[in-house]
């Protein structure tokens, strides 16, 4: 069994992992849609053709 003892260290180790990026992207989209400001996130409006 593996137990995370230092969450920050584990996150730093996996920082460039695509799966972690996908999870962070989904979390950021969800909470920004609810009006929460997420540090390190840039929000751009999509322009749609008329």
Secondary structure as GFF3:
##gff-version 3
##sequence-region A 1 50
A	DSSP	alpha_helix	7	13	.	.	.	ID=ss1
A	DSSP	alpha_helix	18	33	.	.	.	ID=ss2
###
